[in-house]
Amino acid sequence: MPHFMDIAVNLIGSSLEKSMQRVVEEANNVGVSSMIVIGSQIEESQLAIDLCRSFPEQLYSTAGVHPHHASEWTAQSSHQIRQLSLAQCVVAIGECGLDYNRDFSPRLKQRQAFAQQLELAIELKLPVLMHERDAHSDFLAILKEYRAALPGALLHCFTGNRESLEAYLELDLHLGITGWVCDERRGLELAELVPLIPDNRILIETDSPYLLPRSMRPKPKSSKNEPKYLPYIAEYIAKLRGQAVDDFALQTYQNSRSFFGLPY
């Protein structure tokens, strides 16, 4: 059975939190042997670390502040993330970036928090896990200032167009693809783009509990997405790319483990 790594799951504060043991076990049963738990604010990052300690070598975490929470960024935030990053399970800074779709935080605060977390990733020699939605120009401009010094940069849940894809690949980003690509309404453009992502730059994720693949048959009784559905997403993407499923699974697993500095 192939191995998979889910590079973005939202377990803390989500509808899956009360079923943690089951979620991890059912994922492992289908080959999803490891996953990255997202930290979207300081407190959540600490909770993610605490959770990872209960599932060593299965769960790893990020530490950072999501653009939705950028208004919470203070003069102490960099220090707090620096301390959190000392935990062995923390493998990246983030989830950080820009989100102009919902604007839950003022855009200036988003840009400031994003830039400071990129600086922190460089200082700590950790890769960065990023978010971008409807903010391509500003996101690209900020990232260009820091990219050369970053040890690794991953844009998770990529849903952009061909122009943004080419710009991100030019900056040597890794791109995370979700079940969004399985959506016959809004995933059509992404389905056309995934074959263009180089083999060594594509990663896969569920972004659980969000983005349940719409094309799954039979449809899961629950509307919640879970890491155990990652093999389905992998198979769907492999077909779009014209690759054997096992080869694609191995490639993305190795890409993921390598990006986060983990053995495989």
NORPELIN-V317234 format. One record per backbone hydrogen bond with DSSP energy under -0.5 kcal/mol. CO is the residue of the C=O (numbers start at 0). NH is the residue of the N-H. Records with the same first field share a line. If there is no record, write none. Layout:
CO = NH  NH
This chain:
3 = 32  33
4 = 6
5 = 35
7 = 206  207
8 = 10  37
10 = 13
13 = 16
15 = 18
16 = 19
18 = 22
19 = 23
20 = 24
21 = 25
22 = 26
23 = 27
24 = 28
25 = 29
26 = 29  31
27 = 30
30 = 3  32
33 = 5
34 = 36  59
35 = 8  37
36 = 61
37 = 39
39 = 65
40 = 44
41 = 45
42 = 46
43 = 47
44 = 48
45 = 49
46 = 50
47 = 51
48 = 52
50 = 53  54
51 = 54
54 = 57  58
57 = 34
59 = 36
60 = 90  91
62 = 93
65 = 68
66 = 69
68 = 71
69 = 72
73 = 76
75 = 79
76 = 80
77 = 81
78 = 82
79 = 83
80 = 84
82 = 85
83 = 86
86 = 89
88 = 60  90
90 = 126
91 = 62
92 = 128
95 = 130
97 = 132
98 = 102
105 = 109
106 = 110
107 = 111
108 = 112
109 = 113
110 = 114
111 = 115
112 = 116
113 = 117
114 = 118
115 = 119
116 = 120
117 = 121
118 = 122
119 = 123
120 = 124  125
121 = 124
126 = 92
127 = 129  153
128 = 94  95
129 = 155
130 = 97
132 = 99  100
134 = 138
135 = 139
136 = 140
137 = 141
138 = 142
139 = 143
140 = 144
141 = 144  145
142 = 145  146
145 = 148  149
146 = 149
151 = 127
152 = 173
153 = 129  155
154 = 175
160 = 164
161 = 165
162 = 166
163 = 167
164 = 168
165 = 169
166 = 170
167 = 172
168 = 171
173 = 154
174 = 202
175 = 157
176 = 204
177 = 180
178 = 181
179 = 182
181 = 183
182 = 186
186 = 190
187 = 191
188 = 192
189 = 192  193
192 = 195
193 = 196
197 = 200  201
198 = 201
200 = 174
202 = 176
203 = 6
206 = 209
207 = 9
208 = 224
212 = 215
225 = 228
226 = 229
228 = 232
229 = 233
230 = 234
231 = 235
232 = 236
233 = 237
234 = 238
235 = 239
236 = 240
237 = 241  242
238 = 241
243 = 247
244 = 248
245 = 249
246 = 250
247 = 251
248 = 252
249 = 253
250 = 254
251 = 255
252 = 256
253 = 257
254 = 258
255 = 259
256 = 261
257 = 260
